[in-house]
Amino acid sequence: MNRIKEVLEEKGIKQTWLAEKLGKSYNMVNSYVQNRQQPRLEVLFEIAEILGVKPKDLLKEE
């Protein structure tokens, strides 16, 4: 499970902005945000860099 949704909300960032920065479709980013699909590790690191957080901050333990 990931915390992308929580981090986006904390920073006031829209999914559309993140999708544009990642070069991915809104639907793909929405799948990550809704935890329907998990991003590959490389993409997770890229999301962390874009959002200015550590990759581990995007993960939650279950």
Distance bins in CASP14 RR format, pairs under 12 A and 6 or more apart:
PFRMAT RR
TARGET T0000
AUTHOR 0000-0000-0000
RMODE 2
METHOD distances of the structure
MODEL  1
1 32 0 0 0 0 0 1 0 0 0 0 0
1 33 0 0 0 0 0 1 0 0 0 0 0
1 34 0 0 0 0 0 1 0 0 0 0 0
1 35 1 0 1 0 0 0 0 0 0 0 0
1 36 0 0 0 0 0 1 0 0 0 0 0
1 37 0 0 0 0 0 1 0 0 0 0 0
1 38 0 0 0 0 1 0 0 0 0 0 0
1 39 0 0 0 0 0 1 0 0 0 0 0
1 58 0 0 0 0 0 1 0 0 0 0 0
1 59 1 0 0 1 0 0 0 0 0 0 0
1 60 1 0 1 0 0 0 0 0 0 0 0
1 61 0 0 0 0 1 0 0 0 0 0 0
1 62 1 0 1 0 0 0 0 0 0 0 0
2 8 0 0 0 0 0 1 0 0 0 0 0
2 29 0 0 0 0 0 1 0 0 0 0 0
2 31 0 0 0 0 0 1 0 0 0 0 0
2 32 1 0 0 1 0 0 0 0 0 0 0
2 33 0 0 0 0 1 0 0 0 0 0 0
2 34 0 0 0 0 0 1 0 0 0 0 0
2 35 1 0 0 1 0 0 0 0 0 0 0
2 36 0 0 0 0 0 1 0 0 0 0 0
2 37 0 0 0 0 1 0 0 0 0 0 0
2 38 1 0 0 1 0 0 0 0 0 0 0
2 39 1 0 0 1 0 0 0 0 0 0 0
2 40 0 0 0 0 0 1 0 0 0 0 0
2 41 0 0 0 0 0 1 0 0 0 0 0
2 43 0 0 0 0 0 1 0 0 0 0 0
2 44 1 0 0 1 0 0 0 0 0 0 0
2 47 0 0 0 0 1 0 0 0 0 0 0
2 48 0 0 0 0 0 1 0 0 0 0 0
2 51 0 0 0 0 0 1 0 0 0 0 0
2 53 0 0 0 0 0 1 0 0 0 0 0
2 55 0 0 0 0 0 1 0 0 0 0 0
2 56 0 0 0 0 0 1 0 0 0 0 0
2 57 0 0 0 0 0 1 0 0 0 0 0
2 58 1 0 1 0 0 0 0 0 0 0 0
2 59 1 0 1 0 0 0 0 0 0 0 0
2 60 1 0 0 1 0 0 0 0 0 0 0
2 61 0 0 0 0 0 1 0 0 0 0 0
2 62 0 0 0 0 0 1 0 0 0 0 0
3 9 0 0 0 0 1 0 0 0 0 0 0
3 10 0 0 0 0 1 0 0 0 0 0 0
3 11 0 0 0 0 0 1 0 0 0 0 0
3 32 0 0 0 0 0 1 0 0 0 0 0
3 33 0 0 0 0 1 0 0 0 0 0 0
3 35 0 0 0 0 1 0 0 0 0 0 0
3 38 0 0 0 0 0 1 0 0 0 0 0
3 44 0 0 0 0 0 1 0 0 0 0 0
3 47 0 0 0 0 0 1 0 0 0 0 0
3 48 0 0 0 0 0 1 0 0 0 0 0
3 51 0 0 0 0 0 1 0 0 0 0 0
3 53 0 0 0 0 1 0 0 0 0 0 0
3 54 0 0 0 0 0 1 0 0 0 0 0
3 55 0 0 0 0 0 1 0 0 0 0 0
3 56 0 0 0 0 1 0 0 0 0 0 0
3 57 1 0 0 1 0 0 0 0 0 0 0
3 58 1 0 1 0 0 0 0 0 0 0 0
3 59 1 0 0 1 0 0 0 0 0 0 0
3 60 1 0 1 0 0 0 0 0 0 0 0
3 61 0 0 0 0 0 1 0 0 0 0 0
3 62 0 0 0 0 0 1 0 0 0 0 0
4 10 0 0 0 0 0 1 0 0 0 0 0
4 11 0 0 0 0 0 1 0 0 0 0 0
4 13 0 0 0 0 0 1 0 0 0 0 0
4 15 0 0 0 0 1 0 0 0 0 0 0
4 18 0 0 0 0 1 0 0 0 0 0 0
4 19 0 0 0 0 0 1 0 0 0 0 0
4 22 0 0 0 0 0 1 0 0 0 0 0
4 28 0 0 0 0 0 1 0 0 0 0 0
4 29 0 0 0 0 1 0 0 0 0 0 0
4 30 0 0 0 0 0 1 0 0 0 0 0
4 31 0 0 0 0 0 1 0 0 0 0 0
4 32 1 0 1 0 0 0 0 0 0 0 0
4 33 1 0 1 0 0 0 0 0 0 0 0
4 34 0 0 0 0 1 0 0 0 0 0 0
4 35 0 0 0 0 1 0 0 0 0 0 0
4 36 0 0 0 0 0 1 0 0 0 0 0
4 37 0 0 0 0 0 1 0 0 0 0 0
4 38 0 0 0 0 1 0 0 0 0 0 0
4 39 0 0 0 0 1 0 0 0 0 0 0
4 43 0 0 0 0 0 1 0 0 0 0 0
4 44 0 0 0 0 1 0 0 0 0 0 0
4 46 0 0 0 0 0 1 0 0 0 0 0
4 47 1 0 0 1 0 0 0 0 0 0 0
4 48 0 0 0 0 1 0 0 0 0 0 0
4 50 0 0 0 0 0 1 0 0 0 0 0
4 51 0 0 0 0 1 0 0 0 0 0 0
4 53 0 0 0 0 1 0 0 0 0 0 0
4 55 0 0 0 0 0 1 0 0 0 0 0
4 57 0 0 0 0 0 1 0 0 0 0 0
4 58 1 0 1 0 0 0 0 0 0 0 0
4 59 0 0 0 0 1 0 0 0 0 0 0
4 60 0 0 0 0 0 1 0 0 0 0 0
5 11 0 0 0 0 0 1 0 0 0 0 0
5 12 0 0 0 0 0 1 0 0 0 0 0
5 13 0 0 0 0 0 1 0 0 0 0 0
5 14 0 0 0 0 0 1 0 0 0 0 0
5 15 0 0 0 0 1 0 0 0 0 0 0
5 18 0 0 0 0 0 1 0 0 0 0 0
5 29 0 0 0 0 0 1 0 0 0 0 0
5 30 0 0 0 0 1 0 0 0 0 0 0
5 31 0 0 0 0 0 1 0 0 0 0 0
5 32 0 0 0 0 1 0 0 0 0 0 0
5 33 1 0 1 0 0 0 0 0 0 0 0
5 34 1 0 0 1 0 0 0 0 0 0 0
5 35 1 0 0 1 0 0 0 0 0 0 0
5 36 0 0 0 0 0 1 0 0 0 0 0
5 47 0 0 0 0 0 1 0 0 0 0 0
5 51 0 0 0 0 0 1 0 0 0 0 0
5 58 0 0 0 0 0 1 0 0 0 0 0
5 60 0 0 0 0 0 1 0 0 0 0 0
6 12 0 0 0 0 0 1 0 0 0 0 0
6 13 0 0 0 0 0 1 0 0 0 0 0
6 33 0 0 0 0 1 0 0 0 0 0 0
6 35 0 0 0 0 0 1 0 0 0 0 0
6 51 0 0 0 0 0 1 0 0 0 0 0
6 53 0 0 0 0 0 1 0 0 0 0 0
6 57 0 0 0 0 1 0 0 0 0 0 0
6 58 0 0 0 0 1 0 0 0 0 0 0
6 59 0 0 0 0 0 1 0 0 0 0 0
6 60 0 0 0 0 1 0 0 0 0 0 0
7 13 0 0 0 0 1 0 0 0 0 0 0
7 15 0 0 0 0 0 1 0 0 0 0 0
7 18 0 0 0 0 1 0 0 0 0 0 0
7 32 0 0 0 0 0 1 0 0 0 0 0
7 33 0 0 0 0 1 0 0 0 0 0 0
7 44 0 0 0 0 0 1 0 0 0 0 0
7 47 0 0 0 0 1 0 0 0 0 0 0
7 48 0 0 0 0 1 0 0 0 0 0 0
7 50 0 0 0 0 0 1 0 0 0 0 0
7 51 1 0 1 0 0 0 0 0 0 0 0
7 52 0 0 0 0 1 0 0 0 0 0 0
7 53 1 0 0 1 0 0 0 0 0 0 0
7 54 0 0 0 0 0 1 0 0 0 0 0
7 55 0 0 0 0 0 1 0 0 0 0 0
7 56 0 0 0 0 0 1 0 0 0 0 0
7 57 1 0 0 1 0 0 0 0 0 0 0
7 58 1 0 0 1 0 0 0 0 0 0 0
7 59 0 0 0 0 0 1 0 0 0 0 0
7 60 0 0 0 0 0 1 0 0 0 0 0
8 14 1 0 0 1 0 0 0 0 0 0 0
8 15 1 0 0 1 0 0 0 0 0 0 0
8 16 0 0 0 0 0 1 0 0 0 0 0
8 17 0 0 0 0 1 0 0 0 0 0 0
8 18 1 0 0 1 0 0 0 0 0 0 0
8 19 0 0 0 0 0 1 0 0 0 0 0
8 21 0 0 0 0 0 1 0 0 0 0 0
8 29 0 0 0 0 1 0 0 0 0 0 0
8 30 0 0 0 0 0 1 0 0 0 0 0
8 32 0 0 0 0 0 1 0 0 0 0 0
8 33 1 0 0 1 0 0 0 0 0 0 0
8 34 0 0 0 0 0 1 0 0 0 0 0
8 47 0 0 0 0 1 0 0 0 0 0 0
8 50 0 0 0 0 0 1 0 0 0 0 0
8 51 1 0 0 1 0 0 0 0 0 0 0
8 52 0 0 0 0 0 1 0 0 0 0 0
8 53 0 0 0 0 0 1 0 0 0 0 0
8 58 0 0 0 0 0 1 0 0 0 0 0
9 15 0 0 0 0 0 1 0 0 0 0 0
9 18 0 0 0 0 0 1 0 0 0 0 0
9 33 0 0 0 0 1 0 0 0 0 0 0
9 51 0 0 0 0 0 1 0 0 0 0 0
10 51 0 0 0 0 1 0 0 0 0 0 0
10 52 0 0 0 0 0 1 0 0 0 0 0
10 53 0 0 0 0 1 0 0 0 0 0 0
10 57 0 0 0 0 1 0 0 0 0 0 0
10 58 0 0 0 0 0 1 0 0 0 0 0
11 17 0 0 0 0 0 1 0 0 0 0 0
11 18 0 0 0 0 1 0 0 0 0 0 0
11 47 0 0 0 0 0 1 0 0 0 0 0
11 50 0 0 0 0 0 1 0 0 0 0 0
11 51 1 0 0 1 0 0 0 0 0 0 0
11 52 0 0 0 0 1 0 0 0 0 0 0
11 53 0 0 0 0 1 0 0 0 0 0 0
11 57 0 0 0 0 0 1 0 0 0 0 0
11 58 0 0 0 0 0 1 0 0 0 0 0
12 18 0 0 0 0 0 1 0 0 0 0 0
12 51 0 0 0 0 0 1 0 0 0 0 0
13 19 0 0 0 0 0 1 0 0 0 0 0
13 20 0 0 0 0 0 1 0 0 0 0 0
13 21 0 0 0 0 1 0 0 0 0 0 0
13 22 0 0 0 0 0 1 0 0 0 0 0
13 29 0 0 0 0 0 1 0 0 0 0 0
13 33 0 0 0 0 0 1 0 0 0 0 0
13 47 0 0 0 0 0 1 0 0 0 0 0
13 50 0 0 0 0 1 0 0 0 0 0 0
13 51 1 0 0 1 0 0 0 0 0 0 0
13 52 0 0 0 0 0 1 0 0 0 0 0
13 53 0 0 0 0 0 1 0 0 0 0 0
14 20 0 0 0 0 1 0 0 0 0 0 0
14 21 0 0 0 0 0 1 0 0 0 0 0
14 26 0 0 0 0 1 0 0 0 0 0 0
14 29 0 0 0 0 1 0 0 0 0 0 0
14 30 0 0 0 0 0 1 0 0 0 0 0
14 33 0 0 0 0 0 1 0 0 0 0 0
15 21 0 0 0 0 0 1 0 0 0 0 0
15 22 0 0 0 0 0 1 0 0 0 0 0
15 24 0 0 0 0 0 1 0 0 0 0 0
15 25 0 0 0 0 0 1 0 0 0 0 0
15 26 1 0 0 1 0 0 0 0 0 0 0
15 27 0 0 0 0 1 0 0 0 0 0 0
15 28 0 0 0 0 1 0 0 0 0 0 0
15 29 1 0 1 0 0 0 0 0 0 0 0
15 30 1 0 1 0 0 0 0 0 0 0 0
15 31 0 0 0 0 0 1 0 0 0 0 0
15 32 0 0 0 0 1 0 0 0 0 0 0
15 33 1 0 1 0 0 0 0 0 0 0 0
15 34 0 0 0 0 1 0 0 0 0 0 0
15 47 0 0 0 0 0 1 0 0 0 0 0
15 51 0 0 0 0 0 1 0 0 0 0 0
16 22 0 0 0 0 0 1 0 0 0 0 0
16 23 0 0 0 0 0 1 0 0 0 0 0
16 24 0 0 0 0 0 1 0 0 0 0 0
16 25 0 0 0 0 0 1 0 0 0 0 0
16 26 1 0 1 0 0 0 0 0 0 0 0
16 27 0 0 0 0 0 1 0 0 0 0 0
16 28 0 0 0 0 0 1 0 0 0 0 0
16 29 0 0 0 0 1 0 0 0 0 0 0
16 30 0 0 0 0 1 0 0 0 0 0 0
16 33 0 0 0 0 0 1 0 0 0 0 0
17 23 0 0 0 0 0 1 0 0 0 0 0
17 24 0 0 0 0 0 1 0 0 0 0 0
17 26 0 0 0 0 0 1 0 0 0 0 0
17 29 0 0 0 0 1 0 0 0 0 0 0
17 47 0 0 0 0 0 1 0 0 0 0 0
17 50 0 0 0 0 1 0 0 0 0 0 0
17 51 0 0 0 0 0 1 0 0 0 0 0
18 24 0 0 0 0 1 0 0 0 0 0 0
18 25 0 0 0 0 0 1 0 0 0 0 0
18 26 0 0 0 0 1 0 0 0 0 0 0
18 28 0 0 0 0 0 1 0 0 0 0 0
18 29 1 0 1 0 0 0 0 0 0 0 0
18 30 0 0 0 0 1 0 0 0 0 0 0
18 32 0 0 0 0 1 0 0 0 0 0 0
18 33 0 0 0 0 1 0 0 0 0 0 0
18 39 0 0 0 0 0 1 0 0 0 0 0
18 43 0 0 0 0 0 1 0 0 0 0 0
18 46 0 0 0 0 0 1 0 0 0 0 0
18 47 1 0 0 1 0 0 0 0 0 0 0
18 48 0 0 0 0 0 1 0 0 0 0 0
18 49 0 0 0 0 0 1 0 0 0 0 0
18 50 1 0 0 1 0 0 0 0 0 0 0
18 51 1 0 0 1 0 0 0 0 0 0 0
18 52 0 0 0 0 0 1 0 0 0 0 0
18 58 0 0 0 0 0 1 0 0 0 0 0
19 25 1 0 0 1 0 0 0 0 0 0 0
19 26 1 0 1 0 0 0 0 0 0 0 0
19 27 0 0 0 0 1 0 0 0 0 0 0
19 28 1 0 0 1 0 0 0 0 0 0 0
19 29 1 0 1 0 0 0 0 0 0 0 0
19 30 0 0 0 0 1 0 0 0 0 0 0
19 31 0 0 0 0 0 1 0 0 0 0 0
19 32 0 0 0 0 1 0 0 0 0 0 0
19 33 0 0 0 0 1 0 0 0 0 0 0
19 39 0 0 0 0 0 1 0 0 0 0 0
19 43 0 0 0 0 0 1 0 0 0 0 0
19 47 0 0 0 0 0 1 0 0 0 0 0
19 50 0 0 0 0 0 1 0 0 0 0 0
20 26 0 0 0 0 1 0 0 0 0 0 0
20 28 0 0 0 0 0 1 0 0 0 0 0
20 29 0 0 0 0 1 0 0 0 0 0 0
20 50 0 0 0 0 0 1 0 0 0 0 0
21 29 0 0 0 0 1 0 0 0 0 0 0
21 43 0 0 0 0 0 1 0 0 0 0 0
21 46 0 0 0 0 1 0 0 0 0 0 0
21 47 0 0 0 0 1 0 0 0 0 0 0
21 49 0 0 0 0 1 0 0 0 0 0 0
21 50 1 0 1 0 0 0 0 0 0 0 0
21 51 0 0 0 0 1 0 0 0 0 0 0
21 52 0 0 0 0 0 1 0 0 0 0 0
22 28 0 0 0 0 1 0 0 0 0 0 0
22 29 1 0 0 1 0 0 0 0 0 0 0
22 30 0 0 0 0 0 1 0 0 0 0 0
22 32 0 0 0 0 1 0 0 0 0 0 0
22 33 0 0 0 0 0 1 0 0 0 0 0
22 39 0 0 0 0 1 0 0 0 0 0 0
22 40 0 0 0 0 0 1 0 0 0 0 0
22 42 0 0 0 0 0 1 0 0 0 0 0
22 43 1 0 0 1 0 0 0 0 0 0 0
22 44 0 0 0 0 0 1 0 0 0 0 0
22 45 0 0 0 0 0 1 0 0 0 0 0
22 46 1 0 0 1 0 0 0 0 0 0 0
22 47 1 0 0 1 0 0 0 0 0 0 0
22 48 0 0 0 0 0 1 0 0 0 0 0
22 49 0 0 0 0 0 1 0 0 0 0 0
22 50 1 0 0 1 0 0 0 0 0 0 0
22 51 0 0 0 0 0 1 0 0 0 0 0
23 29 0 0 0 0 1 0 0 0 0 0 0
23 43 0 0 0 0 0 1 0 0 0 0 0
23 46 0 0 0 0 1 0 0 0 0 0 0
23 47 0 0 0 0 0 1 0 0 0 0 0
23 50 0 0 0 0 0 1 0 0 0 0 0
24 30 0 0 0 0 1 0 0 0 0 0 0
24 31 0 0 0 0 1 0 0 0 0 0 0
24 32 0 0 0 0 1 0 0 0 0 0 0
24 33 0 0 0 0 0 1 0 0 0 0 0
24 37 0 0 0 0 0 1 0 0 0 0 0
24 39 0 0 0 0 1 0 0 0 0 0 0
24 40 0 0 0 0 0 1 0 0 0 0 0
24 43 1 0 0 1 0 0 0 0 0 0 0
24 46 0 0 0 0 1 0 0 0 0 0 0
24 47 0 0 0 0 1 0 0 0 0 0 0
24 50 0 0 0 0 0 1 0 0 0 0 0
25 31 0 0 0 0 1 0 0 0 0 0 0
25 32 0 0 0 0 0 1 0 0 0 0 0
25 37 0 0 0 0 0 1 0 0 0 0 0
26 32 0 0 0 0 0 1 0 0 0 0 0
26 33 0 0 0 0 1 0 0 0 0 0 0
26 34 0 0 0 0 0 1 0 0 0 0 0
27 33 0 0 0 0 0 1 0 0 0 0 0
27 34 0 0 0 0 0 1 0 0 0 0 0
27 36 0 0 0 0 0 1 0 0 0 0 0
27 37 0 0 0 0 1 0 0 0 0 0 0
28 34 0 0 0 0 0 1 0 0 0 0 0
28 36 0 0 0 0 0 1 0 0 0 0 0
28 37 1 0 0 1 0 0 0 0 0 0 0
28 38 0 0 0 0 0 1 0 0 0 0 0
28 39 0 0 0 0 1 0 0 0 0 0 0
28 40 0 0 0 0 0 1 0 0 0 0 0
28 43 0 0 0 0 1 0 0 0 0 0 0
28 47 0 0 0 0 0 1 0 0 0 0 0
29 36 0 0 0 0 0 1 0 0 0 0 0
29 37 0 0 0 0 1 0 0 0 0 0 0
29 39 0 0 0 0 1 0 0 0 0 0 0
29 43 0 0 0 0 1 0 0 0 0 0 0
29 46 0 0 0 0 0 1 0 0 0 0 0
29 47 0 0 0 0 1 0 0 0 0 0 0
29 50 0 0 0 0 0 1 0 0 0 0 0
29 51 0 0 0 0 0 1 0 0 0 0 0
30 36 0 0 0 0 1 0 0 0 0 0 0
30 37 0 0 0 0 1 0 0 0 0 0 0
30 39 0 0 0 0 0 1 0 0 0 0 0
31 37 1 0 1 0 0 0 0 0 0 0 0
31 38 0 0 0 0 1 0 0 0 0 0 0
31 39 0 0 0 0 1 0 0 0 0 0 0
31 43 0 0 0 0 0 1 0 0 0 0 0
32 38 1 0 0 1 0 0 0 0 0 0 0
32 39 1 0 1 0 0 0 0 0 0 0 0
32 40 0 0 0 0 0 1 0 0 0 0 0
32 43 1 0 0 1 0 0 0 0 0 0 0
32 44 0 0 0 0 1 0 0 0 0 0 0
32 46 0 0 0 0 0 1 0 0 0 0 0
32 47 1 0 0 1 0 0 0 0 0 0 0
32 51 0 0 0 0 0 1 0 0 0 0 0
32 58 0 0 0 0 1 0 0 0 0 0 0
33 39 0 0 0 0 0 1 0 0 0 0 0
33 47 0 0 0 0 0 1 0 0 0 0 0
33 51 0 0 0 0 0 1 0 0 0 0 0
33 58 0 0 0 0 0 1 0 0 0 0 0
35 58 0 0 0 0 0 1 0 0 0 0 0
35 59 0 0 0 0 0 1 0 0 0 0 0
35 60 0 0 0 0 1 0 0 0 0 0 0
35 62 0 0 0 0 0 1 0 0 0 0 0
37 43 0 0 0 0 0 1 0 0 0 0 0
37 44 0 0 0 0 0 1 0 0 0 0 0
38 44 1 0 0 1 0 0 0 0 0 0 0
38 47 0 0 0 0 0 1 0 0 0 0 0
38 58 0 0 0 0 0 1 0 0 0 0 0
38 59 0 0 0 0 1 0 0 0 0 0 0
38 60 0 0 0 0 0 1 0 0 0 0 0
39 45 0 0 0 0 1 0 0 0 0 0 0
39 46 0 0 0 0 1 0 0 0 0 0 0
39 47 1 0 0 1 0 0 0 0 0 0 0
39 48 0 0 0 0 0 1 0 0 0 0 0
39 50 0 0 0 0 0 1 0 0 0 0 0
39 55 0 0 0 0 0 1 0 0 0 0 0
39 58 0 0 0 0 1 0 0 0 0 0 0
39 59 0 0 0 0 0 1 0 0 0 0 0
40 46 0 0 0 0 1 0 0 0 0 0 0
40 47 0 0 0 0 0 1 0 0 0 0 0
41 47 0 0 0 0 0 1 0 0 0 0 0
41 48 0 0 0 0 0 1 0 0 0 0 0
41 55 0 0 0 0 1 0 0 0 0 0 0
41 58 0 0 0 0 0 1 0 0 0 0 0
41 59 0 0 0 0 0 1 0 0 0 0 0
42 48 0 0 0 0 0 1 0 0 0 0 0
42 49 0 0 0 0 0 1 0 0 0 0 0
42 55 0 0 0 0 0 1 0 0 0 0 0
43 49 0 0 0 0 0 1 0 0 0 0 0
43 50 0 0 0 0 0 1 0 0 0 0 0
43 55 0 0 0 0 0 1 0 0 0 0 0
43 58 0 0 0 0 0 1 0 0 0 0 0
44 50 0 0 0 0 0 1 0 0 0 0 0
44 51 0 0 0 0 0 1 0 0 0 0 0
44 53 0 0 0 0 0 1 0 0 0 0 0
44 54 0 0 0 0 0 1 0 0 0 0 0
44 55 1 0 1 0 0 0 0 0 0 0 0
44 56 0 0 0 0 1 0 0 0 0 0 0
44 57 0 0 0 0 0 1 0 0 0 0 0
44 58 1 0 0 1 0 0 0 0 0 0 0
44 59 1 0 0 1 0 0 0 0 0 0 0
45 51 0 0 0 0 0 1 0 0 0 0 0
45 52 0 0 0 0 0 1 0 0 0 0 0
45 53 0 0 0 0 0 1 0 0 0 0 0
45 54 0 0 0 0 1 0 0 0 0 0 0
45 55 1 0 1 0 0 0 0 0 0 0 0
45 56 0 0 0 0 0 1 0 0 0 0 0
45 57 0 0 0 0 0 1 0 0 0 0 0
45 58 0 0 0 0 1 0 0 0 0 0 0
45 59 0 0 0 0 0 1 0 0 0 0 0
46 52 0 0 0 0 0 1 0 0 0 0 0
46 53 0 0 0 0 0 1 0 0 0 0 0
46 55 0 0 0 0 1 0 0 0 0 0 0
46 58 0 0 0 0 0 1 0 0 0 0 0
47 53 0 0 0 0 1 0 0 0 0 0 0
47 54 0 0 0 0 0 1 0 0 0 0 0
47 55 0 0 0 0 1 0 0 0 0 0 0
47 57 0 0 0 0 0 1 0 0 0 0 0
47 58 1 0 0 1 0 0 0 0 0 0 0
47 59 0 0 0 0 0 1 0 0 0 0 0
48 54 1 0 0 1 0 0 0 0 0 0 0
48 55 1 0 1 0 0 0 0 0 0 0 0
48 56 0 0 0 0 1 0 0 0 0 0 0
48 57 1 0 0 1 0 0 0 0 0 0 0
48 58 1 0 1 0 0 0 0 0 0 0 0
48 59 0 0 0 0 1 0 0 0 0 0 0
49 55 0 0 0 0 1 0 0 0 0 0 0
49 57 0 0 0 0 0 1 0 0 0 0 0
49 58 0 0 0 0 0 1 0 0 0 0 0
50 58 0 0 0 0 0 1 0 0 0 0 0
51 57 0 0 0 0 1 0 0 0 0 0 0
51 58 1 0 0 1 0 0 0 0 0 0 0
52 58 0 0 0 0 0 1 0 0 0 0 0
53 59 0 0 0 0 0 1 0 0 0 0 0
END
